[in-house]
Amino acid sequence: QVQLVQSGAEVKKPGASVKVSCKASGYTFTGYSFTWVRQAPGQGFEWMGWINVHNGDTNFAQKFQGRVTMTTDTSTSTAYMELRSLRSDDTAVYYCARLLCSSATCPLDYWGQGTLVTVSS
Amino acid sequence: QSVLTQPPSVSGAPGQRVTISCTGSSSNIGAAYDVQWYQQLPGTAPKLLMYGNTNRPSGVPDRFSGSKSGTSASLAITGLQAEDEADYYCQSHDSSLSGSVFGGGTKLTVL
């Protein structure tokens, strides 16, 4: 069955970077793309961007442009999201999610369990 | 402030029917982009509940149904069960933002 397993919780200081991993299994990794979404404590979801696993193309929300990188490693079926210059308001649970098709408009059919990133001095 | 607007909460007794609305604009739902719905149980990752406005993934009971009209969409749940108590989020694509947008979420309480 499809599984997305994310890396563990992180605590970072303001200005630092964090890299979250999302290891996929149960399907052909290169056949689907990924999006990353975050959820601040008690809040709704915020879309960060997506990556086309097939060709590596990315598209980021304007809010995160210049601060976020999304990559994949097809040899390990793992997607990565790196966020730099962290601020306290970046404290959130970060989710990877598989896109049902290779477009940013597609549904998110499977989600990782989430990774809590806490930014605190 | 979320781009898509949902009521913060709805409630209903077991067996009853409830609906959750999701209101957008001409750059998202009104631009013919599909609406998805996700169910998030406390402390867990979201689960895709409805996609393409009206389609249920395998395993989702037919008590759940979706609809869309103009700049709005709705999720209906009939025959409410205690296990339906969760947060529900709508999601679509926005052409002006060139990305996904979500509703703020609706907490369903089964009385």
Interface residues (C-beta under 8 A of the other chain):
Chain A: T35 V37 Q43 G44 F45 E46 W47 G49 W50 N59 A61 Q62 Y95 A97 L100 A104 T105 P107 L108 D109 Y110 W111 G112 Q113 G114
Chain B: S2 Y33 D34 Q36 Y38 T44 A45 P46 K47 L48 Y51 G52 P57 Y89 Q91 H93 L97 S98 G99 S100 V101 F102 G103 G104 G105
